[in-house]
Amino acid sequence: MTQIRTREGWLFLAVLLDLFSRKVVGYATSPHPRQGLVLEALDAAVASRHPEAGLIHHTDRGGVYFSTEYQGRLDDHDMQCSASKPGRCVDNAVAESFFHTLKTEWIYHFDFYTRDEARLAIFDYVETFYNPSRLHSTLDYRSPNEYERMKAAA
């Protein structure tokens, strides 16, 4: 989860990334860093990907991810929870890298008056640039969408 400044107040963003393709598969925003925010992002990821039973869902050890409600939702979808030992800063490296990229390539170039403006900018970045076009060195300089298409065709 990260926060984005607007003149109306903070906007909190939760994302779920597919570690295979670095694709943003689910995300949600809220004016408050509440438990429901990460559940909405998880629900969006499940709706977009329809994962098979046994999917490994890796997070850091934040309390929202180890809550009874979140763990129950993972169980509902037959997902296996994964997290490293406490204090491992690399646990969330891919998500933190995404947040850094989002902010430096996009968010910091705007002065958002409202949370709705920021939500629209996040949607625009993820759906029209990051997933379809943003090149990644870890994907042989392909976008997440292109990498998935290439691997599916192989």
Backbone as a printed PyTorch tensor [residue, N CA C, xyz], in Angstrom:
tensor([[[  0.8530,  -1.1710,   0.0000],
         [  0.0000,   0.0000,   0.0000],
         [  0.9000,   1.2350,   0.0000]],

        [[  0.4630,   2.2530,  -0.7170],
         [  1.1890,   3.5220,  -0.7240],
         [  0.1710,   4.6510,  -0.6580]],

        [[  0.6690,   5.8690,  -0.4850],
         [ -0.2180,   7.0290,  -0.4260],
         [  0.1990,   8.0650,  -1.4500]],

        [[ -0.8140,   8.7690,  -1.9580],
         [ -0.6090,   9.7890,  -2.9790],
         [ -1.2490,  11.0800,  -2.4880]],

        [[ -0.4950,  12.1540,  -2.5550],
         [ -0.9640,  13.4490,  -2.0550],
         [ -1.8980,  14.1140,  -3.0610]],

        [[ -3.0140,  14.6160,  -2.5490],
         [ -3.9000,  15.4680,  -3.3340],
         [ -4.2340,  16.6740,  -2.4590]],

        [[ -4.7610,  17.7200,  -3.0530],
         [ -5.1600,  18.8880,  -2.2570],
         [ -6.3750,  18.5920,  -1.3920]],

        [[ -7.0650,  17.5150,  -1.7120],
         [ -8.2290,  17.0870,  -0.9410],
         [ -7.8320,  16.2030,   0.2450]],

        [[ -6.5830,  15.7280,   0.2490],
         [ -6.0970,  14.8070,   1.2800],
         [ -5.4390,  13.6090,   0.6200]],

        [[ -4.9610,  12.6840,   1.4470],
         [ -4.2630,  11.5110,   0.9240],
         [ -5.2170,  10.5780,   0.1860]],

        [[ -4.6710,   9.9080,  -0.8240],
         [ -5.3460,   8.8010,  -1.4930],
         [ -4.4360,   7.5910,  -1.3180]],

        [[ -4.9880,   6.5160,  -0.7820],
         [ -4.2150,   5.2990,  -0.5530],
         [ -4.4640,   4.3230,  -1.6950]],

        [[ -3.4060,   3.6440,  -2.1040],
         [ -3.4480,   2.7230,  -3.2270],
         [ -2.8710,   1.3820,  -2.8020]],

        [[ -3.6190,   0.3100,  -3.0650],
         [ -3.1330,  -1.0570,  -2.8580],
         [ -3.0890,  -1.7360,  -4.2180]],

        [[ -2.0260,  -2.4800,  -4.4760],
         [ -1.8970,  -3.1920,  -5.7510],
         [ -1.5040,  -4.6400,  -5.5090]],

        [[ -1.8710,  -5.4750,  -6.4700],
         [ -1.3710,  -6.8400,  -6.5400],
         [ -0.7370,  -7.0150,  -7.9000]],

        [[  0.4800,  -7.5400,  -7.8920],
         [  1.2520,  -7.7420,  -9.1120],
         [  1.4580,  -9.2290,  -9.3540]],

        [[  1.4570,  -9.6120, -10.6040],
         [  1.8230, -10.9620, -10.9870],
         [  3.3490, -10.9730, -11.0790]],

        [[  4.0110, -11.7570, -10.2400],
         [  5.4740, -11.7420, -10.2270],
         [  6.0740, -12.3110, -11.5060]],

        [[  5.3480, -13.1510, -12.2140],
         [  5.8270, -13.7120, -13.4750],
         [  5.9830, -12.6250, -14.5330]],

        [[  4.9660, -11.7890, -14.6640],
         [  4.9590, -10.7970, -15.7460],
         [  5.0550,  -9.3520, -15.2710]],

        [[  5.0690,  -9.1420, -13.9750],
         [  5.0740,  -7.7950, -13.3810],
         [  3.8040,  -7.0080, -13.6910]],

        [[  2.7880,  -7.6820, -14.1780],
         [  1.5320,  -7.0220, -14.5250],
         [  0.7500,  -6.6550, -13.2700]],

        [[  0.1740,  -5.4490, -13.2700],
         [ -0.7540,  -5.0750, -12.2120],
         [ -2.0540,  -5.8230, -12.5050]],

        [[ -2.4120,  -6.7650, -11.6250],
         [ -3.5950,  -7.5940, -11.8610],
         [ -4.7820,  -7.1730, -10.9950]],

        [[ -4.5280,  -6.3580,  -9.9970],
         [ -5.6050,  -5.8500,  -9.1520],
         [ -5.1360,  -4.6290,  -8.3970]],

        [[ -6.0210,  -3.6610,  -8.2600],
         [ -5.6780,  -2.4760,  -7.4710],
         [ -6.9580,  -1.8220,  -6.9840]],

        [[ -6.8080,  -1.0320,  -5.9330],
         [ -7.9420,  -0.3240,  -5.3490],
         [ -7.4140,   0.9290,  -4.6670]],

        [[ -8.2830,   1.9390,  -4.5490],
         [ -7.9170,   3.1890,  -3.8840],
         [ -8.9520,   3.5280,  -2.8240]],

        [[ -8.5080,   4.3250,  -1.8590],
         [ -9.3930,   4.7490,  -0.7790],
         [ -8.8070,   5.9840,  -0.1040]],

        [[ -9.6660,   6.8400,   0.4630],
         [ -9.1360,   7.9860,   1.2120],
         [ -8.5280,   7.5830,   2.5580]],

        [[ -8.7100,   6.3120,   2.9470],
         [ -8.2070,   5.8430,   4.2400],
         [ -7.4760,   4.5120,   4.0600]],

        [[ -6.4180,   4.2740,   4.8450],
         [ -5.6680,   3.0200,   4.7350],
         [ -6.3740,   1.8910,   5.4960]],

        [[ -7.5310,   1.5260,   5.0300],
         [ -8.3640,   0.5630,   5.7530],
         [ -8.1550,  -0.8590,   5.2530]],

        [[ -8.5690,  -1.8090,   6.0670],
         [ -8.4690,  -3.2310,   5.7310],
         [ -9.1730,  -3.5430,   4.4150]],

        [[-10.3350,  -2.9410,   4.1970],
         [-11.1000,  -3.2290,   2.9940],
         [-10.3770,  -2.8830,   1.7100]],

        [[ -9.4250,  -1.9670,   1.7720],
         [ -8.6890,  -1.5630,   0.5760],
         [ -7.9160,  -2.7350,  -0.0140]],

        [[ -7.1910,  -3.4710,   0.8150],
         [ -6.4150,  -4.6050,   0.3020],
         [ -7.3380,  -5.7410,  -0.1340]],

        [[ -8.4850,  -5.8740,   0.5130],
         [ -9.4600,  -6.8860,   0.0940],
         [-10.0380,  -6.5390,  -1.2800]],

        [[-10.3080,  -5.2690,  -1.5260],
         [-10.8060,  -4.8360,  -2.8400],
         [ -9.7690,  -5.1080,  -3.9280]],

        [[ -8.5040,  -4.8460,  -3.6270],
         [ -7.4420,  -5.1190,  -4.6040],
         [ -7.3420,  -6.6210,  -4.8790]],

        [[ -7.4430,  -7.4250,  -3.8320],
         [ -7.4140,  -8.8800,  -4.0040],
         [ -8.6030,  -9.3480,  -4.8360]],

        [[ -9.7890,  -8.8400,  -4.5270],
         [-10.9810,  -9.2190,  -5.2910],
         [-10.8400,  -8.8340,  -6.7670]],

        [[-10.2660,  -7.6610,  -7.0330],
         [-10.0560,  -7.2300,  -8.4180],
         [ -9.0780,  -8.1710,  -9.1270]],

        [[ -8.0330,  -8.6030,  -8.4230],
         [ -7.0620,  -9.5220,  -9.0150],
         [ -7.7040, -10.8720,  -9.3220]],

        [[ -8.5000, -11.3680,  -8.3990],
         [ -9.1830, -12.6510,  -8.6110],
         [-10.1490, -12.5410,  -9.7860]],

        [[-10.8760, -11.4470,  -9.8710],
         [-11.8350, -11.2550, -10.9610],
         [-11.1340, -11.1610, -12.3150]],

        [[ -9.9480, -10.5690, -12.3550],
         [ -9.2650, -10.4060, -13.6410],
         [ -8.4870, -11.6480, -14.0550]],

        [[ -8.0220, -12.4440, -13.0810],
         [ -7.1410, -13.5670, -13.4100],
         [ -7.7830, -14.9480, -13.2510]],

        [[ -8.8000, -15.0730, -12.4330],
         [ -9.4320, -16.3750, -12.1720],
         [ -8.3670, -17.4410, -11.8700]],

        [[ -7.6140, -17.2560, -10.7930],
         [ -6.4780, -18.1550, -10.5280],
         [ -6.9250, -19.5770, -10.1730]],

        [[ -6.0860, -20.5150, -10.5520],
         [ -6.3250, -21.9110, -10.1970],
         [ -6.0070, -22.1120,  -8.7270]],

        [[ -6.5870, -23.1570,  -8.1550],
         [ -6.3100, -23.5080,  -6.7570],
         [ -4.8080, -23.7350,  -6.5920]],

        [[ -4.2940, -23.3040,  -5.4500],
         [ -2.8840, -23.5010,  -5.1500],
         [ -1.9940, -22.3290,  -5.4970]],

        [[ -2.5550, -21.2720,  -6.0710],
         [ -1.7540, -20.0930,  -6.3970],
         [ -1.0400, -19.6030,  -5.1360]],

        [[  0.2120, -19.2460,  -5.2770],
         [  0.9820, -18.7200,  -4.1430],
         [  0.8610, -17.2030,  -4.1530]],

        [[  0.3560, -16.6810,  -3.0530],
         [  0.1470, -15.2390,  -2.9040],
         [  1.1610, -14.7310,  -1.8900]],

        [[  2.1440, -13.9760,  -2.3740],
         [  3.2370, -13.5150,  -1.5150],
         [  3.0230, -12.0570,  -1.1100]],

        [[  3.1750, -11.7790,   0.1670],
         [  3.0680, -10.4130,   0.6800],
         [  4.1600, -10.1710,   1.7110]],

        [[  4.2440,  -8.9180,   2.1500],
         [  5.0710,  -8.6490,   3.3130],
         [  4.2620,  -9.0560,   4.5480]],

        [[  4.7910,  -8.8150,   5.7220],
         [  4.1090,  -9.2440,   6.9390],
         [  3.2360,  -8.1530,   7.5510]],

        [[  2.7570,  -7.2500,   6.7330],
         [  1.8610,  -6.2080,   7.2250],
         [  0.6030,  -6.8160,   7.8240]],

        [[  0.1070,  -6.1670,   8.8600],
         [ -1.0590,  -6.6830,   9.5800],
         [ -2.2880,  -6.8800,   8.7260]],

        [[ -2.4820,  -6.0200,   7.7160],
         [ -3.6750,  -6.1600,   6.8780],
         [ -3.6520,  -7.4640,   6.0970]],

        [[ -2.4610,  -7.9660,   5.7740],
         [ -2.3570,  -9.1990,   4.9930],
         [ -2.4380, -10.4520,   5.8620]],

        [[ -2.1920, -10.3040,   7.1440],
         [ -2.2640, -11.4590,   8.0450],
         [ -3.5070, -11.4340,   8.9210]],

        [[ -4.4270, -10.5380,   8.5950],
         [ -5.6890, -10.4830,   9.3280],
         [ -6.5150, -11.7250,   9.0260]],

        [[ -7.4220, -12.0330,   9.9110],
         [ -8.3140, -13.1770,   9.7320],
         [ -9.1330, -13.0250,   8.4620]],

        [[ -9.5930, -11.8070,   8.1910],
         [-10.4260, -11.5720,   7.0130],
         [ -9.6450, -11.8010,   5.7120]],

        [[ -8.4180, -11.2780,   5.6410],
         [ -7.6240, -11.4390,   4.4200],
         [ -7.2370, -12.9070,   4.2220]],

        [[ -6.7860, -13.5420,   5.2980],
         [ -6.4090, -14.9470,   5.2010],
         [ -7.6140, -15.8120,   4.8250]],

        [[ -8.7790, -15.4470,   5.3390],
         [-10.0020, -16.1630,   4.9810],
         [-10.3180, -16.0190,   3.5050]],

        [[-10.1060, -14.8240,   2.9670],
         [-10.3580, -14.6000,   1.5470],
         [ -9.3990, -15.4350,   0.6930]],

        [[ -8.1360, -15.5280,   1.1250],
         [ -7.1880, -16.3890,   0.4100],
         [ -7.6610, -17.8380,   0.4480]],

        [[ -8.1140, -18.2850,   1.6190],
         [ -8.6310, -19.6470,   1.7540],
         [ -9.8430, -19.8720,   0.8570]],

        [[-10.7250, -18.8690,   0.7780],
         [-11.9110, -18.9820,  -0.0780],
         [-11.5420, -19.2710,  -1.5310]],

        [[-10.3840, -18.7700,  -1.9510],
         [ -9.9430, -18.9410,  -3.3400],
         [ -8.8410, -19.9960,  -3.4710]],

        [[ -8.6560, -20.7830,  -2.4030],
         [ -7.6430, -21.8570,  -2.3950],
         [ -6.2540, -21.3480,  -2.7490]],

        [[ -5.9130, -20.1560,  -2.2320],
         [ -4.5850, -19.5890,  -2.4370],
         [ -3.7170, -19.9030,  -1.2210]],

        [[ -2.4360, -20.0790,  -1.4690],
         [ -1.4900, -20.3200,  -0.3880],
         [ -0.7780, -19.0210,  -0.0520]],

        [[ -0.7660, -18.6650,   1.2180],
         [ -0.0990, -17.4380,   1.6590],
         [  1.3930, -17.6970,   1.8240]],

        [[  2.1920, -16.7550,   1.3570],
         [  3.6360, -16.8350,   1.4660],
         [  4.1650, -15.5010,   1.9850]],

        [[  5.0920, -15.5770,   2.9070],
         [  5.7940, -14.3850,   3.3970],
         [  7.1060, -14.8440,   4.0160]],

        [[  8.1260, -14.0270,   3.8890],
         [  9.4200, -14.3690,   4.4730],
         [  9.4060, -14.0860,   5.9680]],

        [[ 10.5360, -14.3190,   6.5880],
         [ 10.6600, -14.0690,   8.0150],
         [ 10.5050, -12.5870,   8.3140]],

        [[ 10.0900, -12.2290,   9.5280],
         [  9.9720, -10.8080,   9.8930],
         [ 11.2930, -10.0580,   9.6920]],

        [[ 11.1740,  -8.8060,   9.2610],
         [ 12.3450,  -7.9570,   9.0980],
         [ 13.0610,  -8.0960,   7.7710]],

        [[ 12.5380,  -8.8870,   6.8680],
         [ 13.1550,  -9.0610,   5.5490],
         [ 12.6780,  -7.9520,   4.6250]],

        [[ 13.5180,  -6.9840,   4.3810],
         [ 13.1050,  -5.8170,   3.6040],
         [ 12.8660,  -6.1430,   2.1320]],

        [[ 13.3810,  -7.2550,   1.6380],
         [ 13.1860,  -7.6020,   0.2330],
         [ 11.8240,  -8.2360,  -0.0190]],

        [[ 11.0720,  -8.4880,   1.0380],
         [  9.7700,  -9.1400,   0.9270],
         [  8.8450,  -8.4330,  -0.0430]],

        [[  8.9200,  -7.1320,  -0.0730],
         [  7.9680,  -6.3410,  -0.8370],
         [  8.6660,  -5.5710,  -1.9570]],

        [[  9.8170,  -6.0450,  -2.3900],
         [ 10.6460,  -5.2830,  -3.3270],
         [  9.9540,  -5.0060,  -4.6540]],

        [[  9.2430,  -5.9670,  -5.2080],
         [  8.6110,  -5.7650,  -6.5130],
         [  7.5000,  -4.7240,  -6.4090]],

        [[  6.7040,  -4.7980,  -5.3570],
         [  5.6350,  -3.8080,  -5.1620],
         [  6.2200,  -2.4250,  -4.8980]],

        [[  7.2520,  -2.3520,  -4.0780],
         [  7.8770,  -1.0570,  -3.8020],
         [  8.4940,  -0.4700,  -5.0660]],

        [[  9.0640,  -1.3180,  -5.9020],
         [  9.6130,  -0.8510,  -7.1720],
         [  8.5000,  -0.3040,  -8.0660]],

        [[  7.3500,  -0.9880,  -8.0950],
         [  6.2250,  -0.4830,  -8.8760],
         [  5.7810,   0.8820,  -8.3590]],

        [[  5.6350,   1.0180,  -7.0290],
         [  5.1980,   2.3040,  -6.4650],
         [  6.1840,   3.4160,  -6.8130]],

        [[  7.4750,   3.1160,  -6.7460],
         [  8.4860,   4.1170,  -7.1000],
         [  8.3450,   4.5240,  -8.5700]],

        [[  8.1840,   3.5370,  -9.4350],
         [  8.0310,   3.8050, -10.8660],
         [  6.7850,   4.6310, -11.1400]],

        [[  5.6730,   4.2350, -10.5570],
         [  4.4180,   4.9780, -10.7200],
         [  4.5920,   6.4400, -10.3220]],

        [[  5.2100,   6.6570,  -9.1760],
         [  5.3350,   8.0250,  -8.6720],
         [  6.3200,   8.8560,  -9.4840]],

        [[  7.4740,   8.3010,  -9.8030],
         [  8.4770,   9.1070, -10.5050],
         [  8.1400,   9.3020, -11.9780]],

        [[  7.5250,   8.3070, -12.6080],
         [  7.1970,   8.4430, -14.0280],
         [  5.8810,   9.1690, -14.2690]],

        [[  5.0260,   9.2380, -13.2560],
         [  3.6810,   9.7420, -13.5190],
         [  3.1700,  10.6830, -12.4350]],

        [[  2.9770,  10.1830, -11.2350],
         [  2.2830,  10.9120, -10.1690],
         [  2.9460,  12.2470,  -9.8440]],

        [[  4.2750,  12.2610,  -9.7150],
         [  4.9750,  13.4830,  -9.3130],
         [  4.9200,  14.5860, -10.3680]],

        [[  4.3990,  14.2950, -11.5270],
         [  4.2820,  15.3010, -12.5850],
         [  2.9460,  16.0440, -12.5390]],

        [[  2.1130,  15.7170, -11.5530],
         [  0.7880,  16.3140, -11.4420],
         [  0.5910,  16.9470, -10.0790]],

        [[ -0.3000,  17.9060, -10.0320],
         [ -0.7730,  18.4900,  -8.7780],
         [ -2.2700,  18.1820,  -8.7370]],

        [[ -2.6270,  17.1130,  -8.0210],
         [ -4.0200,  16.6780,  -7.9960],
         [ -4.8460,  17.5270,  -7.0370]],

        [[ -5.9260,  18.0770,  -7.5330],
         [ -6.8330,  18.8370,  -6.6830],
         [ -7.7490,  17.9020,  -5.8970]],

        [[ -8.1430,  16.8090,  -6.5160],
         [ -9.0730,  15.8890,  -5.8600],
         [ -8.5400,  14.4640,  -5.9200]],

        [[ -9.0970,  13.6210,  -5.0700],
         [ -8.7630,  12.1950,  -5.1010],
         [ -9.2320,  11.5650,  -6.4060]],

        [[-10.3600,  12.0380,  -6.9280],
         [-10.8520,  11.4920,  -8.1970],
         [ -9.8700,  11.7530,  -9.3360]],

        [[ -9.2280,  12.9170,  -9.3520],
         [ -8.2060,  13.1910, -10.3650],
         [ -7.0500,  12.2040, -10.2320]],

        [[ -6.6390,  11.9450,  -9.0050],
         [ -5.5410,  10.9990,  -8.7770],
         [ -5.9540,   9.5840,  -9.1820]],

        [[ -7.1840,   9.1840,  -8.8520],
         [ -7.6800,   7.8490,  -9.2610],
         [ -7.6370,   7.7020, -10.7820]],

        [[ -8.0750,   8.7130, -11.4790],
         [ -8.0770,   8.6730, -12.9350],
         [ -6.6520,   8.5750, -13.4810]],

        [[ -5.7330,   9.3020, -12.8780],
         [ -4.3320,   9.2530, -13.3180],
         [ -3.7360,   7.8640, -13.0710]],

        [[ -4.0770,   7.2410, -11.9630],
         [ -3.5930,   5.8850, -11.6810],
         [ -4.1650,   4.9070, -12.7000]],

        [[ -5.4610,   5.0160, -12.9630],
         [ -6.0850,   4.1590, -13.9700],
         [ -5.3880,   4.3310, -15.3150]],

        [[ -5.1810,   5.5680, -15.7150],
         [ -4.5450,   5.8680, -16.9950],
         [ -3.1520,   5.2510, -17.0640]],

        [[ -2.3640,   5.4220, -16.0070],
         [ -1.0010,   4.8870, -15.9900],
         [ -1.0090,   3.3660, -16.0950]],

        [[ -1.8030,   2.7100, -15.2610],
         [ -1.8040,   1.2450, -15.2220],
         [ -2.3770,   0.6520, -16.5050]],

        [[ -3.5410,   1.1300, -16.9030],
         [ -4.2780,   0.4800, -17.9880],
         [ -3.8420,   0.8950, -19.3900]],

        [[ -3.3280,   2.1100, -19.5510],
         [ -2.9560,   2.5420, -20.9030],
         [ -1.4430,   2.6380, -21.1190]],

        [[ -0.6640,   2.5590, -20.0350],
         [  0.7810,   2.6120, -20.2110],
         [  1.5010,   1.4240, -19.5730]],

        [[  1.3960,   1.2800, -18.2620],
         [  2.2310,   0.2980, -17.5510],
         [  2.0140,  -1.1300, -18.0590]],

        [[  0.8140,  -1.6440, -17.9870],
         [  0.5750,  -3.0270, -18.4240],
         [  0.7920,  -3.2290, -19.9230]],

        [[  0.2970,  -2.3470, -20.7840],
         [  0.4620,  -2.6150, -22.2190],
         [  1.7880,  -2.1570, -22.8270]],

        [[  2.4810,  -1.1670, -22.2270],
         [  3.6200,  -0.5570, -22.9300],
         [  4.9100,  -0.4460, -22.1370]],

        [[  4.8640,  -0.3800, -20.8170],
         [  6.0640,  -0.1230, -19.9980],
         [  7.0410,  -1.2890, -20.0980]],

        [[  8.2490,  -1.0350, -20.5940],
         [  9.2450,  -2.0860, -20.7640],
         [  9.9480,  -2.3730, -19.4450]],

        [[ 10.2910,  -3.6520, -19.2500],
         [ 10.9480,  -4.1030, -18.0160],
         [ 12.2050,  -4.8850, -18.3750]],

        [[ 13.2970,  -4.5600, -17.7580],
         [ 14.5370,  -5.3000, -18.0170],
         [ 14.3860,  -6.7610, -17.5970]],

        [[ 13.6140,  -7.0390, -16.5360],
         [ 13.4280,  -8.4260, -16.0860],
         [ 12.5710,  -9.2350, -17.0460]],

        [[ 11.9060,  -8.5710, -17.9910],
         [ 11.0650,  -9.2500, -18.9760],
         [ 11.6840,  -9.1770, -20.3710]],

        [[ 13.0090,  -9.1020, -20.4290],
         [ 13.7090,  -8.9660, -21.7110],
         [ 13.2230,  -7.7400, -22.4850]],

        [[ 12.9930,  -6.6650, -21.7680],
         [ 12.5620,  -5.3830, -22.3280],
         [ 11.2560,  -5.5060, -23.1060]],

        [[ 10.3160,  -6.1740, -22.4620],
         [  8.9540,  -6.2760, -22.9870],
         [  8.0060,  -5.7120, -21.9390]],

        [[  6.8120,  -5.3610, -22.3780],
         [  5.7860,  -4.9090, -21.4280],
         [  5.1690,  -6.1450, -20.7680]],

        [[  4.4930,  -5.9650, -19.6360],
         [  3.8210,  -7.1120, -19.0140],
         [  2.8450,  -7.8220, -19.9590]],

        [[  2.0260,  -7.0710, -20.6740],
         [  1.0700,  -7.7020, -21.5920],
         [  1.7850,  -8.4650, -22.7040]],

        [[  2.7960,  -7.8400, -23.2860],
         [  3.5390,  -8.4900, -24.3620],
         [  4.2370,  -9.7530, -23.8610]],

        [[  4.8120,  -9.6910, -22.6720],
         [  5.5130, -10.8410, -22.1100],
         [  4.5470, -12.0010, -21.9020]],

        [[  3.3680, -11.7200, -21.3770],
         [  2.3770, -12.7710, -21.1820],
         [  1.9490, -13.3850, -22.5210]],

        [[  1.7330, -12.5470, -23.5310],
         [  1.3480, -13.0570, -24.8570],
         [  2.4490, -13.9440, -25.4380]],

        [[  3.6930, -13.4890, -25.2930],
         [  4.8230, -14.2430, -25.8210],
         [  4.9360, -15.6070, -25.1420]],

        [[  4.8040, -15.6380, -23.8310],
         [  4.9260, -16.8980, -23.0890],
         [  3.7450, -17.8270, -23.3590]],

        [[  2.5630, -17.2550, -23.5660],
         [  1.3780, -18.0810, -23.8530],
         [  1.5030, -18.7380, -25.2170]],

        [[  2.1580, -18.0520, -26.1660],
         [  2.3070, -18.5780, -27.5170],
         [  3.4220, -19.6260, -27.6000]],

        [[  4.3240, -19.6240, -26.6330],
         [  5.4750, -20.5470, -26.6670],
         [  5.0840, -21.9680, -26.3190]]])
